[in-house]
Amino acid sequence: MILIAPDRQKRRDLKQQIENNAQTCITYKDGGESTYLLLVILESGDTIQSLEHYAEGGYAFTETVVKSQIITSQSKY
């Protein structure tokens, strides 16, 4: 599975390949308000995309990829 998290501020994608049932952390910092989404490309070639989320300093998100969906939980620290 390949995770792609677009970094719109720098106009590039943060890409990382992970194995099934593995955990990973993709971190990017933004000094102000921003939005992000997550695109997952499965080994089969199918894709799953999260909704676009609003973020600002102090926000943290956890994305859980299960079968055909991405589940988002948000916390503020």
Long-range contacts (C-beta under 8 A, 24 or more apart in sequence): 1-40, 1-41, 1-42, 1-43, 1-65, 2-40, 2-41, 3-38, 3-39, 3-40, 3-65, 4-38, 4-39, 4-40, 4-41, 5-36, 5-37, 5-38, 5-39, 6-36, 6-37, 6-39, 7-36, 8-34, 8-35, 8-36, 9-34, 30-55, 30-56, 30-57, 31-57, 32-56, 32-57, 36-61, 38-63, 38-70, 40-65, 40-70
